[in-house]
């Protein structure tokens, strides 16, 4: 009774701010938990000799990335928005004021940082198994300090080039819609990964002398699928969490924003399910059997496709966008691999790049408020701006990395694996590589298991 009376006497605004701040913290923790999901997903899709290298890149994406984003990235975010908005005041000191402002450390810095880290770590899967660790770190710094913050400043924060108040948005008469980063985060990471994979070149043995694709299986479908489920779990923070206001004040009384949260949660779930089923059906039709790894990719692609749309579209739209995202994943992957001859190890472009672009472009088609031609135009133009920016800046940063530290290890180092050549480490010390191709042979004598193609373990009963 006493607690209820005290709560009733409390200022409604204070309660709203407290609850919404705690909600934001929980959301940030959920999005952070996507990092181990990415680590497991990527580790499962590479050969055993490169697992520790992939894990190290994921560790540094987070550990180093949050520092770079705090010192530089968030300030660039603010400057990019102000510089591309007519009449906006441009102040370097104001853009970096968050550094000494405790009120900005949760809602501004931490919430922005977990999105930035997601964009950074997407690239890791595309260039896996054949990029120098120093070169990857060089690029990761460039993305978290400059490439991503500029695009986030263009699209988010209340102003910026692509907002309704920005130069492009003002000219078209609409602001870009990307609720939780289908393009600002995921498409940017997917396009950057595609450019990086092209510039670093394919893994040795990925294509034969005639240019035909030769599969290089990852060492653990178990890790890849487990990572997929962890990512899907964290995605509720990514999408539902962006609906940051759980409570609000209406006419002086507390109000729960349940309808808004419900739409976002439902469309996230439908997109996820639709993506997984669509990918399974596509591979079942094209290959004769449903592919579990492509199904995992389809699940994630469905999530990406709805990430920008979840509060804006009907539940039918959420389901359809998820289905489209999942269905296109295996098709686009094979086009990238077989036609473009780009070795995208973890299907980064089809899962994050093309799925993000398609889902964001189609928001006006399934919008709750009906179709808007000006909004559709704004979506298309904004996607084009983000693609051009990402391709240009990523190419520059990778070129600078090549000139300064070199992009690729030598052939001998690639043969023995980046775990040993880059880190002096072996992810699976019970095994030794006898074939030089990532295959592993048990030396402990207690499991009777052997695999020489890096694709898994054959039980020897």
C-alpha positions in Angstrom: 0.0 0.0 0.0 2.8 2.4 1.0 4.8 1.6 -2.2 1.7 2.2 -4.3 1.0 5.5 -2.6 4.6 6.7 -3.1 4.4 5.6 -6.8 1.2 7.5 -7.3 2.8 10.7 -5.8 5.9 10.4 -8.0 6.3 12.7 -10.9 5.1 10.9 -14.1 7.9 12.3 -16.1 10.5 10.9 -13.7 8.9 7.4 -13.8 8.8 7.5 -17.6 12.5 8.6 -17.9 13.6 5.9 -15.4 11.7 3.0 -17.0 12.7 4.0 -20.5 16.3 4.4 -19.5 16.4 0.9 -17.9 14.7 -0.4 -21.1 17.4 1.2 -23.2 20.1 -0.4 -21.1 18.5 -3.9 -21.4 18.2 -3.3 -25.2 21.9 -2.4 -25.4 22.8 -5.6 -23.6 20.7 -7.7 -25.9 22.3 -6.1 -29.0 25.7 -6.7 -27.5 24.8 -10.3 -27.2 24.6 -10.4 -31.0 28.4 -10.2 -31.0 28.9 -13.8 -29.8 26.3 -14.7 -32.3 28.3 -13.2 -35.1 31.5 -14.9 -33.7 29.9 -18.3 -33.7 28.2 -17.9 -37.1 31.5 -16.9 -38.7 33.6 -19.4 -36.9 31.3 -22.2 -38.0 31.6 -21.1 -41.7 35.4 -21.1 -41.8 37.9 -24.0 -41.8 39.3 -25.2 -38.4 42.7 -23.5 -39.1 41.1 -20.0 -39.2 38.7 -20.2 -36.3 40.8 -18.3 -33.7 41.5 -15.5 -36.3 37.7 -15.0 -36.8 37.2 -14.9 -33.1 40.0 -12.4 -32.6 38.5 -10.1 -35.2 35.2 -10.2 -33.4 36.8 -9.5 -30.1 38.5 -6.4 -31.6 35.4 -5.2 -33.4 33.8 -4.8 -30.1 36.8 -4.0 -27.8 38.5 -1.5 -30.1 35.3 -0.3 -31.8 33.6 1.0 -28.7 36.7 3.1 -27.9 37.0 4.5 -31.4 33.3 5.3 -31.6 33.4 7.1 -28.2 36.5 9.2 -29.0 35.6 10.0 -32.6 32.6 8.2 -34.2 29.7 9.7 -32.3 31.0 13.2 -32.8 31.3 12.6 -36.6 27.7 11.4 -36.5 26.6 14.7 -35.1 28.7 16.8 -37.5 27.5 14.8 -40.5 23.9 15.5 -39.6 24.4 19.2 -39.0 26.5 19.8 -42.2 23.9 18.3 -44.5 20.8 20.1 -43.0 19.9 23.6 -44.2 20.2 26.2 -41.5 21.6 23.8 -38.9 24.3 25.1 -36.5 27.6 23.4 -37.1 29.7 23.2 -33.9 32.5 20.7 -33.3 32.4 21.3 -29.5 28.7 20.6 -29.4 29.1 17.5 -31.5 31.6 16.1 -29.0 29.9 17.4 -25.9 28.7 13.9 -25.0 32.2 12.9 -23.9 31.8 14.9 -20.7 28.0 14.7 -20.4 26.8 11.8 -18.2 23.2 12.3 -19.4 24.3 11.3 -22.9 26.3 8.2 -22.0 23.4 5.7 -22.2 20.9 7.0 -24.7 23.3 8.7 -27.1 26.6 6.9 -26.8 25.9 3.3 -25.7 22.8 2.9 -27.8 24.5 4.3 -30.9 27.7 2.3 -30.2 26.1 -1.2 -30.2 24.6 -0.4 -33.7 28.0 0.8 -34.9 29.7 -2.4 -33.7 27.1 -4.5 -35.6 27.9 -2.7 -38.8 31.6 -3.2 -38.3 31.5 -6.9 -37.5 29.4 -7.8 -40.5 32.4 -7.2 -42.8 34.5 -9.9 -41.0 32.5 -12.8 -42.4 32.9 -11.6 -46.0 36.7 -11.4 -45.9 37.4 -14.3 -43.6 40.3 -16.7 -44.0 42.6 -14.5 -46.2 43.0 -11.0 -44.9 45.8 -9.8 -42.7 44.7 -9.1 -39.1 46.4 -5.6 -39.2 44.5 -4.8 -42.5 41.2 -5.8 -40.9 41.9 -3.7 -37.9 42.8 -0.8 -40.1 39.4 -1.1 -41.9 37.4 -1.6 -38.7 38.8 1.7 -37.3 37.8 3.4 -40.6 34.3 2.1 -40.4 33.6 2.9 -36.8 35.3 6.3 -36.9 34.0 7.6 -40.2 32.2 5.4 -42.7 29.3 4.3 -40.5 28.9 7.6 -38.4 28.5 9.7 -41.5 25.7 7.6 -42.9 24.0 7.4 -39.4 24.3 11.2 -39.3 22.7 11.5 -42.7 19.7 9.3 -41.7 19.1 9.6 -38.0 19.3 12.1 -35.1 16.5 14.4 -36.2 18.4 16.1 -39.0 20.9 15.1 -41.7 21.0 14.7 -45.5 18.3 12.0 -45.7 15.9 13.4 -43.0 12.9 15.4 -43.9 14.9 18.5 -42.9 18.0 17.6 -44.9 18.9 18.8 -48.4 17.6 15.6 -50.1 14.6 15.0 -47.9 13.5 18.7 -48.2 13.8 18.5 -51.9 11.7 15.3 -52.2 9.3 16.2 -49.4 9.8 13.1 -47.3 12.3 11.7 -44.8 14.1 8.4 -45.2 12.5 5.5 -43.3 14.9 3.0 -41.7 13.7 2.3 -38.3 16.5 0.1 -36.9 19.1 0.1 -39.5 18.2 -2.3 -42.4 20.3 -0.1 -44.7 22.2 2.3 -42.3 23.6 -0.7 -40.4 23.1 -3.9 -42.4 23.2 -2.9 -46.0 26.2 -0.7 -45.3 28.0 -3.7 -43.7 26.9 -6.0 -46.5 28.0 -3.6 -49.3 31.3 -2.9 -47.4 31.8 -6.7 -47.1 31.2 -7.2 -50.8 33.8 -4.5 -51.7 36.3 -5.8 -49.2 35.9 -9.4 -50.5 36.4 -8.2 -54.0 39.5 -6.2 -53.2 41.2 -8.9 -51.0 40.4 -11.6 -53.6 39.0 -15.1 -53.3 40.5 -17.8 -51.1 43.1 -20.0 -52.8 41.2 -22.9 -54.3 37.9 -21.2 -54.3 37.8 -21.2 -58.1 39.5 -23.7 -60.5 41.6 -22.8 -63.5 38.5 -22.2 -65.6 36.8 -20.0 -63.0 34.3 -22.5 -61.8 33.3 -22.2 -58.1 34.7 -24.9 -55.8 33.0 -25.1 -52.4 35.1 -24.7 -49.3 32.9 -26.0 -46.5 33.1 -24.5 -43.0 34.1 -26.8 -40.2 31.0 -26.7 -38.0 27.4 -26.3 -39.1 26.5 -26.6 -35.4 28.4 -23.4 -34.5 26.9 -21.6 -37.5 23.3 -22.4 -36.6 23.8 -21.8 -32.9 25.2 -18.3 -33.8 22.2 -17.8 -36.0 19.8 -18.4 -33.1 21.8 -16.1 -30.8 21.6 -13.4 -33.4 17.9 -13.9 -33.7 17.5 -13.6 -30.0 19.5 -10.3 -29.9 17.6 -9.0 -32.8 14.6 -8.4 -30.6 16.7 -5.8 -28.9 17.8 -4.5 -32.2 14.2 -4.0 -33.5 11.9 -3.9 -30.5 14.5 -2.0 -28.5 14.6 0.8 -31.0 11.0 1.5 -29.9 12.8 3.1 -27.0 9.7 4.6 -25.3 8.0 1.9 -23.3 6.1 4.5 -21.3 5.0 8.0 -22.1 3.0 10.8 -20.5 -0.4 11.5 -22.0 -2.4 14.4 -20.4 -0.3 14.1 -17.2 -0.9 10.3 -16.9 1.3 7.4 -17.5 0.6 5.6 -20.8 2.0 2.2 -22.0 3.0 2.1 -25.6 2.0 -1.5 -26.0 0.5 -1.2 -29.5 3.7 0.2 -31.0 5.8 -2.4 -29.2 3.5 -5.2 -30.3 3.7 -4.2 -34.0 7.5 -4.2 -33.9 7.7 -7.5 -32.1 5.2 -9.2 -34.3 6.8 -8.0 -37.6 10.2 -9.0 -36.4 9.0 -12.5 -35.6 7.0 -12.9 -38.8 10.0 -11.7 -40.9 12.3 -14.2 -39.2 10.0 -17.1 -39.7 9.1 -16.2 -43.3 12.8 -15.8 -44.2 13.8 -19.2 -42.9 10.9 -21.1 -44.5 11.4 -19.3 -47.9 15.1 -20.1 -48.0 14.4 -23.7 -47.2 11.8 -23.9 -49.9 14.1 -22.2 -52.5 17.0 -24.6 -51.8 14.7 -27.6 -51.7 13.4 -26.7 -55.1 16.8 -25.8 -56.7 19.0 -28.5 -55.0 16.4 -31.2 -54.4 17.0 -31.0 -50.6 16.6 -28.0 -48.2 20.0 -26.6 -47.1 20.4 -25.9 -43.4 23.1 -23.3 -43.8 21.1 -21.4 -46.4 18.0 -21.7 -44.2 20.0 -20.1 -41.4 21.0 -17.3 -43.8 17.4 -16.9 -44.9 16.3 -16.5 -41.3 18.8 -13.7 -40.9 18.0 -12.2 -44.2 14.3 -12.1 -43.3 15.2 -10.3 -40.1 17.3 -7.8 -42.0 14.5 -7.2 -44.6 12.0 -6.2 -41.9 14.5 -4.3 -39.6 13.8 -0.9 -41.3 10.1 -1.6 -41.7 8.8 -3.1 -38.5 6.8 0.0 -37.1 5.7 1.2 -40.6 4.1 -1.8 -42.3 1.2 -4.1 -41.7 1.8 -7.6 -40.4 1.1 -8.9 -43.9 3.9 -6.6 -45.1 6.3 -7.9 -42.4 5.6 -11.5 -43.4 6.0 -10.7 -47.1 9.2 -8.8 -46.6 10.7 -11.6 -44.6 9.8 -14.1 -47.3 11.3 -12.0 -50.0 14.5 -11.5 -47.9 14.9 -15.2 -47.2 14.1 -16.3 -50.8 16.6 -14.0 -52.4 19.5 -15.0 -50.0 20.6 -18.3 -51.8 19.8 -16.8 -55.2 21.9 -13.7 -54.7 24.7 -15.6 -53.0 25.1 -17.9 -56.0 25.0 -14.8 -58.3 27.8 -13.2 -56.3 29.8 -16.3 -56.1 29.3 -17.8 -59.6 28.8 -14.7 -61.7 30.7 -11.9 -60.0 33.4 -14.4 -58.8 33.5 -12.7 -55.4 34.2 -15.0 -52.5 31.8 -13.9 -49.8 32.5 -16.5 -47.2 29.6 -15.9 -44.8 27.0 -14.7 -47.4 27.3 -11.2 -46.0 26.0 -9.4 -49.1 22.8 -11.5 -49.7 22.0 -11.6 -45.9 22.7 -8.0 -45.0 23.2 -6.1 -48.3 20.5 -7.0 -50.8 18.0 -8.0 -48.1 18.4 -4.7 -46.4 18.0 -2.7 -49.6 14.9 -4.7 -50.8 13.2 -4.5 -47.4 13.8 -0.8 -47.0 12.8 0.0 -50.6 9.4 -1.7 -50.2 8.3 -0.1 -47.0 5.9 2.3 -48.8 4.4 -0.6 -50.6 3.2 -2.2 -47.4 2.9 0.9 -45.3 0.1 1.1 -42.7 -0.9 4.5 -44.0 -0.9 3.4 -47.6 1.4 3.9 -50.6 3.3 7.2 -51.1 5.1 7.8 -54.3 7.3 10.5 -52.7 8.2 8.2 -49.9 9.1 5.4 -52.4 11.3 7.9 -54.3 13.0 8.9 -51.0 13.7 5.3 -50.1 15.3 4.6 -53.5 17.4 7.8 -53.5 18.6 7.2 -49.9 19.6 3.6 -50.7 21.6 4.9 -53.7 23.3 7.5 -51.5 24.3 4.9 -48.9 25.6 2.4 -51.5 27.7 5.1 -53.3 29.1 6.4 -50.0 29.9 2.9 -48.8 31.5 1.6 -52.0 33.7 4.7 -52.4 34.9 5.0 -48.8 35.4 1.2 -48.3 37.5 1.0 -51.5 39.6 3.9 -50.2 40.1 2.5 -46.8 41.0 -1.0 -48.1 43.4 0.6 -50.6 45.1 2.5 -47.8 45.3 -0.7 -45.8 46.9 -2.4 -48.7 49.5 0.3 -49.2 50.3 0.6 -45.5 50.2 -3.0 -44.1 49.2 -5.2 -47.1 45.9 -6.9 -47.4 46.8 -10.6 -47.7 49.2 -12.9 -46.0 51.6 -14.9 -48.2 50.6 -18.3 -49.6 52.4 -20.3 -47.0 50.7 -18.4 -44.2 47.3 -19.0 -45.8 48.1 -22.7 -46.2 48.9 -23.2 -42.5 46.0 -21.0 -41.5 45.7 -17.6 -40.0 45.4 -18.9 -36.5 49.0 -20.0 -36.5 50.4 -17.4 -38.9 48.7 -14.3 -37.5 48.3 -15.3 -33.8 50.6 -18.2 -33.1 47.5 -20.1 -31.9 45.5 -23.2 -32.6 41.8 -23.2 -32.0 41.6 -27.0 -31.7 44.9 -28.2 -30.1 43.7 -31.8 -30.2 43.9 -31.7 -33.9 46.7 -31.2 -36.5 46.3 -30.1 -40.1 47.9 -32.9 -42.2 46.6 -31.8 -45.6 47.3 -28.1 -45.5 43.7 -27.3 -46.5 42.1 -26.9 -43.2 41.3 -30.5 -42.8 41.8 -31.9 -39.3 42.9 -35.3 -38.0 42.5 -36.4 -34.4 45.7 -37.0 -32.6 44.4 -37.6 -29.1 43.3 -41.1 -29.9 40.1 -41.0 -27.8 37.3 -40.1 -30.3 38.1 -42.1 -33.4 37.0 -39.1 -35.5 38.7 -37.8 -38.7 37.9 -35.2 -41.3 40.2 -34.1 -44.1 38.0 -31.7 -46.0 37.2 -29.1 -43.3 33.5 -29.9 -43.6 32.9 -31.8 -40.4 33.7 -35.0 -38.6 33.2 -38.5 -39.8 32.5 -40.9 -36.9 34.6 -44.0 -36.9 32.8 -46.7 -34.9 
